Every structure is written in structure tokens, then in C-alpha cells.
Amino acid sequence: MIEYLFTFFAILVSIYIVFFHKKSSKEEEEETIVVTSTPTLKVPEKETKPAEAANDSKFPITILYGSRSGTAEDLSAILKKEALRRNFRVKVCDLETYNRDDLEKEKMVIFLVATYGEGEPTDNSREFHDWLSNGDLPDNVFENVNYTVFGLGNTTYEHYNRMGRSFDKLLKKYGAHTVYARGEGDDNGCLEDDFNNWKAGLWTGIAEFFVLEDLLQEARNAPFVRDTKVILYDPSFELPEKTSTSSEVDLKNPRLSKISEIRELHTEKSDRSCLHIEFDLADKMTYEPGDHLGVYPENQPSLVARLASRLGVDLDQKFSLVSTESETKTVVGPCTVRHAFSSLCDITSLPRKNVLKVLAENTDNPADKEFLFQLASGSSRDQGPNSYESWIKKDLRNILRYSKIFLRLRFLLIF
């Protein structure tokens, strides 16, 4: 899950959040917990021991990702949900924080790795890749490990998908077994379609390799697995101050800067846009080649107000989003709906297909469900009036536009 960032000037993070203000069942109502006055995040304990014991008997899959812009992380979250719906036991981890000594003990690993720049690993996968490639590992150290790889790249660069191919080669070198063929996504085309085409046979491939046919279920017929829950706070709840105690300057603790100039480089005759942006580094800031510059955007207040009005939510409502796996793990918040809509939601870009699938999972209107699944399942070659290419991309429908059309959806805060 994308880590919540409190500071400006880092990386552009797009988190799609959809608010559903009604509940369809008593079970769903119990997923929302109202906290009245205490500033400490506490979730009532539940009887989880039987579930945990049952979970231990499920087939384990570990998903490891190396991401720079967050795309590989987003795709790992999609795979996690699909694996849970097929009754696998799933662990998802950033390659930077993963304990490398555990790799030789893994039964099944899915790697999602992006290539950055001229064939380089991303910052959070560099140490792991160096560890694999330095030649110090024993022969066949991964002989009990089974894996597959999906690489993310861009064909406009010379060393297209070098990291995905390198991970695949190095894992084989040290004895790991390929369960499912490596996939490659091209961001210069439609990476999401490449990913969907690759994973179309993924679960069948894993099930056949390990003889696990009883775990396979069709996605639409399997129960929807929600991996987050909402905690609502009373108006008297005081939000914590957003401070950082680290003196290090990196992607997780960026340095603040002001934008001193923005100008468009294309003329009015062009249908493209390229902005020249200058940052004021001030006296105490230095810049070297290879350093990262980024913009942390906010949506216009008028658009935020319009979305809240259409969805019938209170912008001043305070909430947290926590993991259902570990109720002490906060995914988003505590913050207000206003902050979430302003700084965490990409409400102006075109929605990805996985967002449409989430919407489809949360409507009980058969016509809306079927239409949303149709939009989310088509390929980039489909050009019909109700295709994703036409209805979303050509007609430029963002979350504001289609929220007006699908007001029959029941809204619940989910990822």
C-alpha cells in the first residue's frame, strides 16, 4: 500500500479513494467504527484466533515490488486482492524493507519490478538487485523457491525492461524455478492492458504447478475481499501534527521548496503540453545531477466541493483507514475528508480499469455492475461506444463525471 506522505516536494502519488455513504448490510455497518473523543487509535478486539489458524493452512504467496512512481506498488495491491479471493495466504512487501534472508524459504514469489532511467533499478530495489548480482550467493541457494516476474518499462528508452529481465535471469542462476512466464509492461503503450493480459493465466498457472485447482474461483463469483476498514472520529477529535524527526533528505523525507516560475513551452497550435518549471532552492539547499524533483499537487477547492456534494459526504468528517490484516496499521489518516479529496485523491485524471472494477464490486445494480465490468475488462483494441477507450478515454470521463452517472452506487471508503 502506498505510504502516506506528510510533506511536499516528493513524488507524485495517485491514490484513488471512492466514498460510499450508505451501507448495504449489517455486516458492512460493523466495518465502520466510530471513535468519540480519545485521540488514541484503538479498534475493538475481535475473535481472530480461529481465522488466523485457518489462514496458516492456506497456500502462501509473497509479492515483492520495486517501484518509483508507485505503479508497481499499485499492481501488487491488485494481485494481493485477487490472491485473497482465491483463498491464498498473501504477503506484500517493498523490496527495500523485505528481509532478504527469507527469500530462500519462500514457496512462491511474484516480483513486480520497474526499470528506471537507462536500465537502472528503482531506489527501493537497488540494494536487493545488487545483492542478487554481486556473485556472493551460494550455488542453488534458491532451489526451493518458485517465482514469476512482471517487469515495468518504457520502449522509448534503450534498455527496455532491463530490471525485469535481470531479476528473472539472476533468480534462475541461483536455482529458482519459473512457475509462470515473465511478463513485460510498456508504459509507452498501455501498461495496464499488458499487465491484465499477463495475469489472465497467472492463477491457473500457479494452481496447475502446485496442483491447487480447488483454490481457483472465477473473479466475479468469488466474494469481494476488502483489505481496509474505516474508523470515523468525533468532531472533538484532534488531528496529530504532521512533523518529521528525520534529518535525512530522501524520497520519504523530502525538502520543501517553492515554485518560482512555470511556463508552457508549446504554442496554442499544439495539442500537447510541456511545462518549464523552476524551483527556488534557497540558500541552504543544493542540487546535484540525479537528485529528484517532484510536485505534490492539490485539487481545486471547487472540484473537491463538487465531488463531496455529489457523494453526499461531509468534508470536515475526520477518519482513518486501517488494514484489516493488522488493525494497528494505518493506511491513511487520521485526516479529514477534505484533506483526502484535496491531496490524496486523483479526481481529475482518467480512472484506471482496476478502479472501475472496485466500483463494479460495490454496486448491487445489475446493469451498472455489468457495464462497469465491461469497461474494466476490454482491451485497448476495443473502440465501441461503451468501451474503455471510447467511454472513458475519448470522452474524458474522470471520477467527477462518472460519479454523476452512477449515483445509484452505495458509497463506502475503500481502496
LINQUI-V659259 format. One record per pair of residues at least 24 apart in sequence whose ideal C-beta (glycine too) atoms are under 8 Angstrom apart, sorted by sequence separation. I is the first residue (numbers start at 1). GAP is how many residues later the second one is. D is the distance in Angstrom with one decimal. If there is no record, write none. Layout:
{{I GAP D} {I GAP D}}
//
This chain:
{{147 24 5.6} {160 24 7.9} {161 24 8.0} {257 24 6.4} {313 24 5.6} {353 24 7.7} {161 25 8.0} {180 25 4.0} {257 25 7.3} {145 26 7.4} {160 26 7.6} {179 26 6.2} {180 26 6.6} {315 26 7.0} {61 27 4.9} {63 27 6.7} {65 27 7.4} {67 27 7.8} {96 27 7.6} {179 27 5.9} {59 28 8.0} {60 28 7.3} {61 28 7.1} {62 28 7.8} {63 28 7.1} {64 28 7.9} {65 28 7.8} {66 28 7.9} {96 28 3.8} {100 28 6.5} {257 28 6.8} {58 29 6.0} {59 29 5.4} {60 29 4.7} {61 29 5.3} {62 29 4.8} {63 29 4.6} {64 29 5.7} {65 29 6.5} {66 29 4.6} {95 29 5.8} {96 29 7.1} {142 29 6.3} {147 29 5.3} {180 29 7.7} {308 29 6.8} {58 30 5.9} {59 30 6.6} {60 30 7.8} {61 30 7.5} {62 30 7.8} {63 30 7.4} {64 30 7.8} {65 30 6.6} {66 30 8.0} {94 30 5.6} {95 30 4.4} {98 30 7.1} {145 30 7.6} {146 30 7.0} {147 30 7.3} {148 30 6.7} {179 30 4.7} {255 30 6.1} {308 30 7.9} {58 31 3.9} {60 31 7.2} {62 31 7.0} {64 31 5.4} {79 31 6.2} {96 31 6.8} {100 31 5.7} {145 31 4.4} {146 31 4.9} {147 31 6.7} {148 31 5.4} {151 31 6.8} {153 31 6.6} {155 31 5.2} {179 31 8.0} {95 32 7.9} {96 32 7.3} {142 32 4.6} {143 32 3.8} {145 32 7.1} {146 32 7.8} {147 32 6.5} {148 32 4.0} {150 32 7.1} {151 32 7.2} {153 32 7.0} {154 32 6.5} {156 32 5.1} {356 32 7.8} {56 33 7.4} {79 33 7.6} {95 33 4.3} {133 33 7.2} {141 33 5.1} {142 33 4.9} {143 33 7.5} {146 33 4.7} {148 33 7.3} {149 33 4.5} {150 33 4.3} {151 33 5.0} {152 33 4.9} {153 33 6.5} {154 33 4.4} {155 33 4.7} {308 33 6.4} {55 34 5.5} {64 34 5.7} {76 34 7.8} {129 34 6.9} {140 34 6.5} {141 34 6.6} {142 34 4.0} {143 34 7.9} {148 34 6.8} {149 34 7.4} {150 34 7.4} {151 34 6.9} {153 34 6.9} {154 34 4.9} {155 34 7.4} {304 34 6.6} {307 34 6.0} {372 34 7.7} {132 35 7.2} {139 35 7.2} {140 35 3.6} {148 35 7.8} {150 35 6.7} {152 35 6.9} {353 35 6.4} {76 36 5.3} {109 36 6.4} {111 36 6.4} {113 36 6.9} {115 36 6.7} {138 36 7.9} {139 36 7.2} {259 36 7.6} {356 36 7.9} {75 37 5.4} {104 37 5.4} {107 37 7.7} {109 37 7.2} {110 37 7.1} {111 37 7.3} {112 37 7.8} {113 37 7.8} {114 37 7.5} {115 37 6.9} {129 37 6.9} {133 37 5.9} {137 37 5.5} {304 37 4.5} {104 38 5.7} {107 38 7.6} {108 38 5.0} {109 38 4.5} {110 38 5.6} {111 38 4.5} {112 38 5.0} {113 38 5.8} {114 38 4.0} {115 38 4.5} {119 38 7.4} {125 38 7.1} {129 38 7.2} {132 38 4.4} {304 38 5.3} {307 38 8.0} {368 38 5.7} {103 39 6.7} {105 39 7.8} {106 39 5.4} {107 39 6.5} {108 39 7.2} {109 39 7.9} {110 39 7.9} {111 39 7.2} {113 39 7.0} {114 39 7.2} {115 39 7.8} {118 39 6.5} {119 39 7.3} {132 39 7.5} {152 39 6.5} {72 40 4.4} {104 40 6.9} {110 40 7.4} {112 40 7.1} {117 40 7.4} {118 40 6.5} {119 40 2.9} {254 40 7.4} {307 40 5.8} {368 40 6.1} {72 41 6.6} {104 41 6.3} {118 41 5.8} {122 41 7.7} {129 41 8.0} {251 41 6.7} {301 41 7.3} {351 41 6.8} {368 41 6.8} {72 42 4.9} {103 42 6.5} {115 42 7.5} {121 42 5.3} {132 42 7.7} {299 42 6.7} {350 42 5.5} {71 43 6.7} {119 43 3.8} {120 43 7.8} {299 43 5.4} {304 43 7.6} {350 43 6.0} {363 43 7.1} {365 43 5.1} {62 44 5.1} {115 44 6.8} {119 44 7.4} {298 44 5.1} {299 44 7.7} {303 44 6.2} {355 44 7.9} {365 44 7.6} {64 45 6.2} {66 45 7.8} {67 45 7.6} {69 45 7.7} {115 45 7.3} {150 45 6.6} {298 45 5.4} {303 45 6.9} {363 45 6.8} {60 46 7.7} {61 46 7.9} {62 46 7.0} {63 46 7.6} {64 46 7.3} {65 46 7.6} {66 46 7.3} {68 46 5.8} {115 46 5.6} {297 46 8.0} {299 46 7.0} {350 46 6.9} {351 46 7.9} {363 46 4.6} {364 46 7.1} {60 47 5.5} {61 47 4.9} {62 47 4.9} {63 47 4.7} {64 47 5.4} {65 47 4.4} {66 47 4.3} {67 47 5.6} {115 47 5.1} {116 47 7.9} {296 47 7.4} {350 47 7.1} {351 47 6.8} {359 47 6.8} {362 47 6.3} {363 47 6.9} {59 48 7.5} {60 48 6.8} {61 48 7.6} {62 48 7.3} {64 48 7.4} {65 48 7.1} {66 48 6.0} {68 48 5.3} {115 48 4.3} {150 48 5.8} {299 48 5.6} {350 48 5.9} {351 48 5.9} {362 48 6.3} {59 49 7.5} {61 49 6.5} {63 49 7.0} {114 49 6.7} {115 49 6.9} {150 49 7.7} {299 49 6.6} {349 49 6.3} {362 49 8.0} {72 50 7.9} {113 50 4.8} {348 50 5.4} {359 50 6.3} {362 50 6.5} {113 51 5.5} {347 51 6.4} {351 51 7.4} {347 52 4.8} {348 52 7.5} {362 52 7.1} {111 53 7.9} {346 53 7.9} {347 53 5.9} {68 54 4.2} {113 54 5.4} {148 54 7.2} {345 54 7.6} {66 55 6.3} {67 55 6.0} {68 55 6.6} {14 56 6.9} {66 56 4.8} {68 56 7.7} {111 56 5.4} {358 56 6.5} {11 57 7.5} {12 57 7.1} {13 57 5.9} {67 57 6.7} {148 57 7.7} {358 57 7.8} {11 58 6.6} {66 58 5.8} {67 58 7.9} {11 59 7.2} {66 59 2.7} {111 60 7.9} {66 62 7.1} {66 63 7.7} {146 63 7.0} {146 64 7.9} {2 68 5.6} {2 71 5.9} {108 71 6.7} {1 72 7.5} {2 72 7.5} {75 75 7.2} {1 76 6.3} {75 77 7.8} {239 79 6.5} {72 80 5.6} {71 81 6.0} {235 81 7.4} {237 81 5.4} {235 83 7.4} {233 84 8.0} {234 84 7.9} {331 84 7.2} {67 85 8.0} {232 85 6.7} {233 85 3.9} {232 86 7.3} {233 86 6.4} {232 87 5.3} {233 87 7.5} {231 88 6.3} {230 89 5.8} {231 89 4.5} {230 90 7.5} {231 90 7.7} {310 90 7.5} {1 91 7.9} {230 91 6.1} {231 91 6.1} {110 92 8.0} {229 92 7.5} {307 92 7.1} {311 92 6.4} {321 92 6.4} {228 93 5.1} {229 93 5.9} {307 93 5.8} {310 93 5.1} {228 94 6.6} {240 94 6.7} {306 94 6.4} {310 94 6.0} {319 94 6.9} {321 94 7.4} {228 95 6.1} {229 95 5.5} {239 95 5.4} {227 96 6.5} {228 96 6.3} {239 96 6.5} {307 96 6.7} {66 97 7.1} {227 97 5.4} {237 97 7.3} {239 97 7.4} {303 97 6.6} {310 97 7.1} {108 98 6.5} {226 98 6.5} {227 98 6.8} {229 98 7.8} {313 98 7.5} {312 99 7.6} {311 100 5.6} {233 101 6.5} {108 102 7.4} {231 102 7.9} {228 103 5.7} {71 116 7.8} {82 117 7.5} {86 117 5.7} {71 120 7.1} {75 120 5.8} {79 120 6.9} {83 120 7.6} {82 121 6.9} {79 123 7.8} {88 127 6.7} {87 128 5.0} {123 128 6.4} {86 129 5.3} {86 130 6.1} {87 130 7.6} {86 131 5.6} {85 132 6.7} {85 134 6.7} {86 136 6.8} {82 137 6.8} {85 137 4.2} {224 137 4.5} {85 138 6.9} {224 138 7.6} {85 139 7.3} {85 140 5.2} {84 141 4.3} {84 143 7.2} {81 144 5.9} {61 145 7.6} {81 146 6.6} {80 147 7.1} {59 151 6.7} {59 153 5.9} {220 153 7.1} {59 156 6.5} {196 157 7.1} {192 160 5.9} {192 161 5.8} {192 162 7.7} {197 182 7.7} {230 182 7.4} {196 183 8.0} {230 183 4.6} {228 185 7.9} {43 186 8.0} {193 186 5.6} {228 186 6.3} {193 187 5.0} {228 187 5.5} {43 188 6.8} {226 188 6.1} {227 188 7.4} {41 190 6.9} {190 190 4.5} {189 191 7.6} {31 195 7.2} {33 196 7.3} {35 196 5.9} {32 197 7.2} {33 197 7.5} {34 197 7.9} {35 197 6.8} {37 197 5.7} {31 198 4.8} {32 198 4.9} {33 198 4.9} {34 198 4.8} {35 198 5.0} {36 198 4.4} {39 198 6.3} {31 199 7.0} {32 199 7.6} {33 199 7.0} {34 199 7.8} {35 199 6.5} {37 199 5.4} {38 199 7.9} {39 199 5.8} {32 200 6.2} {34 200 7.4} {36 200 7.7} {37 200 6.7} {36 201 8.0} {39 201 7.5} {35 202 6.6} {7 235 7.6} {6 236 4.0} {6 237 7.7} {7 237 6.5} {6 238 6.7} {11 240 6.1} {10 241 6.0} {10 242 7.8} {10 244 4.0} {9 245 4.7} {7 246 7.1} {8 246 7.2} {9 246 6.3} {5 247 7.3} {7 247 5.5} {9 247 5.5} {8 248 5.4} {9 248 5.1} {3 249 7.1} {5 249 7.9} {7 249 6.5} {8 249 7.9} {9 270 8.0} {78 276 5.3} {74 278 8.0} {41 279 6.2} {43 279 6.7} {74 280 7.6} {11 281 7.3} {41 281 7.5} {12 282 5.9} {11 283 4.8} {12 283 6.3} {13 283 7.7} {9 284 7.6} {10 284 5.2} {12 284 7.1} {43 284 4.1} {9 285 6.2} {12 285 6.7} {43 285 7.8} {9 286 7.5} {10 286 6.0} {9 287 6.4} {41 287 7.6} {8 288 4.5} {7 289 7.8} {41 289 6.7} {21 290 6.3} {5 291 7.4} {20 291 7.9} {21 291 4.9} {19 292 5.0} {21 292 5.6} {41 293 7.2} {19 294 5.0} {17 315 7.7} {15 317 7.6} {19 318 7.2} {1 322 7.6} {17 323 5.8} {17 324 7.8} {4 326 7.7} {4 327 7.3} {17 327 6.3} {4 328 5.7} {17 328 4.9} {4 329 7.7} {15 329 4.9} {16 329 6.8} {1 330 5.3} {15 330 6.5} {16 330 6.4} {13 331 7.6} {15 331 7.1} {14 332 4.1} {14 335 6.8} {16 335 6.6} {16 336 7.3} {18 337 7.4} {77 338 7.2} {16 339 4.7} {4 340 7.9} {18 340 6.7} {24 340 6.3} {18 341 6.6} {16 342 7.8} {20 342 6.2} {18 344 7.7} {32 380 7.8} {18 381 7.6} {31 381 7.8} {16 383 7.5} {28 384 6.6} {24 386 5.2} {23 387 7.1} {22 388 4.6} {20 389 6.7} {21 389 8.0} {22 389 6.4} {23 389 7.1} {20 390 5.1} {21 390 4.6} {22 390 7.9} {20 391 2.5} {21 391 7.9} {19 392 4.9} {20 392 3.4} {18 393 6.7} {19 393 7.6} {20 393 6.9} {19 394 5.5} {20 394 7.3} {18 395 7.6} {17 396 6.6} {18 396 6.3} {17 397 7.8} {17 398 6.9} {16 399 7.4} {15 400 7.4} {1 414 7.3}}
//
